[in-house]
Amino acid sequence: MTDYRSFAAVQTDLKTGVVTCRQLVDHYLNRIAAQAHLNAFTDVYADECRTQAVLIDQKLANGTAGRLAGMVIGIKDVLSYKEHGLRAGSHILDTFTAQFTGTAVERLLAEDAIIIGRQNCDEFAMGSSNENSAFGPARNAANPDRVPGGSSGGSAVAVQAGLCLASIGSDTGGSVRQPAAFCGVVGLKPTYGRISRWGLVAYASSFDCIGPIANTVDDVALLLEIMAGPDEFDSTVSTQPVGAYSQAVHAPGKPLKIAYLREGIDSDGVEPAIRDATRQTLDQLRAAGHQVEPVDISLLKYLLPTYYILTTAEASSNLSRFDGVRYGYRSPDSTDLISMYKRSRTDGFGAEVRRRILLGTFVLSASYYDAYYTKAQRVRRLMQQEMERLFSQYDVLLSPTTPTTAYRLGEKMDDPLQMYLGDIFTVLANVVGYPAVSVPNGHDGSEPPLPIGLQLMTPPFSEERLLTVAQSLQQALHE
């Protein structure tokens, strides 16, 4: 069967009878089994999705199918899907079954998307390599000795390896875009509040975003269009009208003022292959008639400290609900209530989650609240003001998605700081709440070659502009 890399190709073959939804599902199930060593999925819904595929074939035959009929997707293991396991990559939720379906997932199902399974991720979405999962690391399909990125590593690998057509991940500091870059696919973080977080297991509530991963900008635009919009279950979601994102990607481009982050080109911390690929793209943009200029972000050195202070503080609060009392894992070795709390959380949470809870509890403590948390909130506002000034002069901000290509499994596990530094270009969009997308930008010179990602960012709720530029870039880079 054809190795489909776009929904448009799937729709064409469904219409002409070349393939059926049932055949598509069997194709992906066979690929998942054949690529099991990648560890992309923690649960596969084989019988369920076969049944769903037959029903959608019937809808296609009588003309009542939804807009996503024939799209086989996977969902990250932090998204609630009723009567299915929800573990967030953690042993502390080993026995938990979701009680409801989250809004984003519900909207996909309503348009006849087929959910083939639940995808591996860093525990509670805390990580940049997918090595923190209680179910073992996912592996990069370009080189299984390399990480796929995180925390949505399984979601990116599944698209990269053709185990499903698209995936739905979550992005708190780059967790959709960074694995998309490492795996050579497209990953979108929308504006904060553009997609409802109802049904998303919370890591850091003022940063978390649900975002799609696919092979094409067209497909992430369509998925965004369907998932976005107001939701009575989420008070933080925006009520702004949802744009026609799937049409915007085909709008004729116009000359833009594009800023690129000087640090992404000049820094010795960025691998030479990534610097060269970014420079080549900038040259292409200039040749296409765009005005391209370097910019510096004065608060860049405060970005990671601000991000990790605030997200660990929010994680400390959010993860207090996993206590062994109401649901999930409860330690059998406890002797009283206090020991049950301590043992359940110590045994149930992995090392990285425990580290971030402890850091967050520290910065929220009475003695250090003003010194760390309050100050980080002020810096966050200053960063938002700086971005407002930048985007009053430019249409798009461009940078590499990551400073390196995918590194070897285990290479950075003993040095969390080095792993955190890998988020330097992605966390900005989460700190200020702006939309950003990673698109493939070639490969490095290693053997086998590893993908390189390019990140674009635009002002809040300007996803149409973001996706239009991303589409034109993706087309240019594939010509």
C-alpha positions in Angstrom: 0.0 0.0 0.0 1.0 3.6 -0.6 3.0 5.2 2.3 0.7 8.2 2.6 2.3 11.4 3.7 -0.6 13.8 3.3 -4.3 13.8 4.0 -5.0 15.1 0.5 -3.5 11.9 -1.0 -5.6 9.8 1.3 -8.8 11.6 0.3 -8.0 11.3 -3.4 -7.6 7.5 -3.1 -10.7 7.1 -0.9 -12.8 9.0 -3.5 -11.5 6.9 -6.4 -11.8 3.6 -4.5 -8.1 2.8 -4.5 -8.3 2.3 -0.7 -10.8 2.1 2.1 -10.6 3.3 5.7 -10.5 -0.3 6.8 -7.5 -1.0 4.6 -5.8 2.1 5.9 -6.3 1.1 9.5 -4.9 -2.4 8.7 -1.9 -0.8 6.9 -1.1 1.3 10.0 -1.6 -1.5 12.4 0.8 -3.6 10.4 3.4 -0.8 10.4 3.0 -0.3 14.1 3.7 -4.0 14.7 6.7 -4.0 12.3 8.2 -0.9 14.0 7.5 -1.9 17.6 11.2 -1.3 18.5 10.5 2.5 18.1 8.2 2.2 21.2 6.0 5.0 19.8 2.7 3.6 21.2 1.8 2.6 24.7 -1.7 1.4 23.7 -3.0 0.4 20.3 -6.8 0.3 19.8 -6.8 -2.3 17.0 -10.3 -3.8 17.2 -11.9 -0.5 18.1 -10.4 1.4 15.2 -11.2 -1.4 12.7 -14.8 -1.1 13.7 -14.7 2.7 13.5 -13.2 2.4 10.0 -16.0 0.2 8.7 -18.6 2.8 10.0 -16.7 5.6 8.3 -16.5 3.7 5.0 -20.3 3.5 5.2 -20.5 7.2 5.8 -18.3 7.9 2.9 -20.5 5.8 0.7 -23.6 7.7 1.6 -22.0 11.1 1.7 -22.3 11.8 5.4 -18.7 11.6 6.4 -16.9 14.3 8.4 -14.0 16.4 7.3 -11.4 14.1 8.8 -12.8 10.8 7.4 -9.8 8.7 6.5 -7.4 10.5 8.8 -5.8 8.0 11.2 -4.3 9.8 14.2 -2.6 9.0 17.5 -3.0 10.9 20.7 -0.3 11.7 23.3 -0.7 9.9 26.6 -1.8 13.1 28.4 -5.1 13.5 26.5 -8.3 12.2 28.0 -10.3 9.7 25.9 -13.2 8.2 27.7 -13.0 4.5 28.8 -9.4 4.3 27.7 -6.3 4.2 29.8 -4.7 7.5 30.7 -1.2 7.3 32.2 0.7 10.4 31.3 3.8 8.3 30.9 3.8 7.6 34.7 3.4 4.6 37.0 1.4 6.7 39.3 -1.6 6.4 36.9 -1.1 2.7 36.0 -4.6 1.8 36.9 -6.4 4.9 35.7 -9.1 5.0 33.1 -10.3 8.3 31.6 -13.8 9.3 32.7 -14.5 11.7 29.8 -13.2 12.7 26.4 -11.3 16.0 26.2 -12.7 18.8 24.0 -9.9 18.7 21.3 -10.2 14.9 21.0 -14.0 15.1 20.9 -13.9 17.6 18.0 -11.6 15.3 16.0 -13.9 12.3 16.6 -16.9 14.4 15.6 -15.3 14.9 12.2 -14.6 11.1 11.8 -10.9 11.0 12.6 -9.8 7.5 13.6 -7.8 7.3 16.8 -5.4 4.3 16.5 -3.7 4.5 19.8 -2.1 6.3 22.7 1.5 7.5 22.2 4.5 7.4 24.4 5.7 10.6 26.1 7.9 11.9 28.9 6.3 11.5 32.3 3.7 14.2 32.8 5.1 15.9 29.7 8.3 16.8 31.6 11.3 16.2 29.4 13.0 16.9 26.1 14.0 13.4 25.0 11.2 11.0 25.8 13.6 9.2 28.1 11.6 10.0 31.2 8.7 7.8 30.3 7.8 5.0 32.7 7.3 2.9 29.5 10.8 3.3 28.2 12.1 5.7 25.6 10.7 6.1 22.1 13.4 6.0 19.4 14.0 8.2 16.5 13.1 6.4 13.2 16.0 8.2 11.4 18.4 6.5 13.8 17.0 4.3 16.6 20.1 5.0 18.7 19.0 8.7 18.9 16.2 10.3 20.9 13.1 11.5 19.2 12.8 14.6 21.3 10.2 15.3 23.9 7.9 15.4 25.5 5.7 14.4 22.5 8.4 12.0 21.3 6.1 9.1 20.5 3.7 11.4 18.7 6.5 12.7 16.4 8.0 9.3 15.8 4.7 7.8 14.8 4.2 10.4 12.1 7.9 10.2 11.0 7.7 6.4 10.7 4.3 6.3 9.0 2.6 4.6 11.9 -0.3 7.1 11.6 -1.0 10.1 9.4 -1.0 12.7 12.2 -0.7 13.0 16.0 -2.0 15.3 18.7 0.6 16.3 21.2 1.0 19.0 23.9 3.5 21.8 24.1 4.6 23.5 27.4 8.1 24.6 26.4 8.6 23.1 23.0 7.2 19.6 23.4 5.5 19.6 20.0 8.1 21.6 18.0 11.3 20.1 19.4 10.4 16.4 18.6 9.0 17.6 15.3 12.4 19.1 14.5 14.3 16.0 15.6 12.0 13.7 13.5 11.7 15.9 10.4 8.0 16.6 10.5 5.8 19.7 11.1 4.8 20.6 14.7 2.5 23.5 15.6 2.0 25.2 19.0 -1.0 27.6 18.7 -1.6 30.8 20.6 -2.2 30.1 24.3 -6.0 29.6 24.6 -6.6 28.9 21.0 -7.4 25.2 21.7 -9.3 24.2 24.8 -7.2 22.4 27.5 -10.2 20.5 28.9 -9.1 16.9 29.0 -5.3 17.7 29.0 -3.4 16.4 32.0 -1.9 19.6 33.5 1.8 20.2 33.8 2.0 24.0 33.9 -1.4 25.5 33.3 -0.4 28.9 32.0 2.0 27.4 29.5 0.3 24.2 28.3 -1.0 24.0 24.7 -2.4 21.2 22.6 -0.9 21.1 19.1 -0.9 18.9 16.0 2.0 17.0 14.4 1.9 16.0 10.7 4.0 15.7 7.6 2.5 18.8 6.0 1.5 22.3 7.0 -1.8 21.7 5.2 -2.6 18.9 7.7 -1.7 20.7 10.9 -3.7 23.7 9.6 -6.8 21.5 9.1 -6.4 19.9 12.5 -6.0 23.3 14.2 -9.1 24.6 12.5 -11.2 21.7 13.8 -9.8 21.7 17.4 -9.8 25.5 18.0 -12.5 27.6 19.4 -14.5 28.4 22.5 -15.3 25.8 25.1 -17.6 26.1 28.1 -15.4 23.7 30.1 -12.2 25.8 29.8 -12.3 29.4 31.2 -8.9 30.2 29.7 -9.8 29.4 26.1 -10.2 32.3 23.7 -13.6 33.3 22.3 -11.9 34.9 19.2 -13.3 33.5 15.9 -11.5 30.5 14.4 -9.7 31.4 11.2 -10.0 29.4 8.0 -6.5 28.0 8.6 -6.8 25.3 6.0 -7.5 27.9 3.3 -5.0 30.4 4.5 -2.1 28.1 3.7 -2.9 28.4 0.0 -3.3 32.2 0.1 -0.8 34.0 -2.2 2.3 35.1 -0.2 3.3 38.8 0.0 6.7 40.3 0.9 7.2 40.3 4.7 9.5 41.8 7.2 11.2 38.8 8.8 13.4 39.0 11.9 15.8 36.2 12.7 17.3 35.6 16.1 21.0 36.5 15.8 21.8 34.1 18.6 20.5 31.2 16.4 23.1 32.0 13.7 26.1 33.3 15.6 26.1 31.2 18.8 28.8 28.5 19.2 26.2 26.5 21.1 24.3 25.9 17.8 25.7 23.0 15.7 27.4 24.1 12.4 25.0 22.1 10.3 22.0 23.9 11.8 23.6 27.3 11.4 24.4 26.6 7.8 20.8 25.3 7.1 19.3 28.4 8.7 21.5 30.7 6.7 20.5 29.0 3.5 16.9 29.5 4.3 17.4 33.1 5.1 19.1 33.6 1.7 16.1 31.9 0.1 13.8 34.3 1.8 15.8 37.3 0.7 15.8 36.0 -2.8 12.0 35.6 -2.7 11.7 39.4 -1.9 11.3 39.4 1.8 13.1 41.9 4.1 15.3 39.8 6.4 17.1 41.4 9.4 18.8 40.1 12.5 17.5 41.0 16.0 18.6 40.5 19.5 16.4 39.7 22.4 17.7 41.6 25.4 16.1 39.2 28.0 17.2 36.0 26.2 19.6 35.0 29.1 16.7 35.1 31.5 14.4 33.0 29.4 15.2 29.5 30.7 15.4 30.5 34.4 12.0 32.3 34.1 10.4 29.3 32.3 11.7 26.7 34.7 10.8 28.7 37.9 7.3 29.3 36.7 6.6 25.8 35.2 8.0 23.9 38.2 5.9 26.1 40.5 2.8 25.3 38.6 3.8 21.6 38.3 4.2 21.5 42.1 0.6 22.7 42.5 -0.9 20.7 39.7 0.6 17.4 40.6 -0.4 17.6 44.3 -3.7 15.8 43.2 -1.7 12.6 42.6 -1.6 11.5 46.1 -2.5 7.8 46.2 -5.9 8.6 47.8 -8.4 9.2 45.1 -7.1 7.3 42.1 -4.0 5.8 40.6 -1.1 4.0 42.3 -1.1 3.6 46.1 1.9 2.2 47.9 1.4 -1.2 49.5 4.2 -0.5 52.0 2.5 2.4 53.8 1.8 2.2 57.5 -0.2 5.4 58.1 -1.6 8.3 56.1 1.6 10.3 56.0 3.7 7.3 54.9 1.1 6.5 52.2 1.4 10.0 50.7 5.2 9.8 50.8 5.6 6.2 49.5 2.9 6.5 46.8 4.4 9.7 45.4 8.0 8.6 45.8 7.4 5.2 44.1 4.9 6.5 41.5 6.7 9.5 40.2 9.9 9.2 38.2 13.1 11.1 39.0 12.5 14.1 36.7 9.0 14.7 37.9 10.2 14.5 41.5 13.0 17.0 40.7 10.6 19.5 39.2 8.0 19.1 42.0 10.8 19.8 44.6 12.1 22.8 42.6 8.6 24.2 42.3 7.8 23.6 46.0 11.0 25.5 46.9 10.3 28.6 44.7 6.7 28.7 46.2 7.9 28.5 49.8 7.3 31.5 52.0 11.0 32.4 52.3 11.7 32.4 48.5 8.3 33.2 46.9 9.2 36.9 46.2 12.8 36.2 45.4 11.9 33.7 42.6 8.3 33.2 41.7 7.2 36.9 41.9 10.4 38.1 40.1 9.9 35.5 37.3 6.4 36.7 36.7 7.7 40.2 36.3 10.4 39.1 33.9 7.7 37.2 32.0 5.7 40.4 31.5 8.9 42.2 30.4 9.4 39.5 27.8 5.8 40.0 26.5 6.4 43.7 26.2 9.7 43.1 24.3 7.9 40.8 21.9 5.1 43.3 21.4 7.7 45.9 20.4 9.5 43.4 18.1 6.3 42.5 16.3 5.3 46.1 15.9 8.2 46.2 13.4 8.3 42.6 12.0 5.8 40.1 10.7 7.7 36.9 11.6 10.5 35.8 14.0 12.7 33.0 12.7 15.2 30.8 14.5 16.4 27.2 14.5 14.0 25.1 16.4 16.8 23.4 18.4 20.5 24.1 18.8 21.4 20.5 18.0 20.1 17.6 16.0 18.8 14.5 17.9 21.4 13.3 20.4 22.1 9.7 21.5 20.0 7.9 24.0 21.4 8.4 27.5 23.8 11.2 26.4 22.2 13.9 28.5 20.4 12.0 31.2 23.1 12.7 33.8 23.1 16.4 33.1 19.6 17.9 33.3 21.0 21.4 32.7 22.3 20.5 29.3 19.0 18.9 28.4 17.1 22.1 29.6 19.4 24.2 27.4 18.1 22.4 24.4 14.8 24.3 24.9 16.4 27.7 24.5 14.7 28.6 21.2 11.3 27.0 21.9 10.4 28.2 25.4 10.0 31.8 24.3 6.7 31.1 22.5 5.3 29.5 25.6 6.5 32.2 28.0 4.7 34.9 26.0 1.9 32.7 24.7 2.5 33.3 21.0 2.0 30.7 18.2 5.0 29.0 16.7 5.6 26.2 14.2 8.6 24.0 13.4 9.1 22.9 9.8 11.7 20.6 8.4 14.8 22.4 7.2 17.0 19.7 5.6 19.4 17.3 7.3 22.9 17.3 8.8 25.9 15.4 7.5 25.8 12.5 9.8 25.2 8.9 8.7 22.4 8.3 8.6 21.4 12.0 8.2 19.4 13.6 11.0 16.6 16.1 10.5 17.0 19.8 11.2 14.0 22.0 12.2 13.3 25.7 11.5 11.0 27.6 13.8 8.6 30.5 12.9 6.8 32.7 15.4 4.1 35.3 14.9 1.9 37.5 17.2 -1.0 36.0 19.1 -3.9 34.7 17.0 -2.1 35.3 13.7 -2.0 31.6 12.9 -3.1 32.3 9.3 0.0 34.3 8.7 2.2 31.8 10.5 0.9 28.9 8.5 1.0 30.7 5.2 4.7 31.5 5.6 5.4 27.9 6.9 3.6 26.5 3.8 5.6 28.6 1.4 8.8 27.7 3.1 8.0 24.0 3.1 7.2 24.1 -0.6 10.5 26.0 -1.3 12.6 23.6 0.7 11.2 20.6 -1.2 11.6 22.1 -4.7 
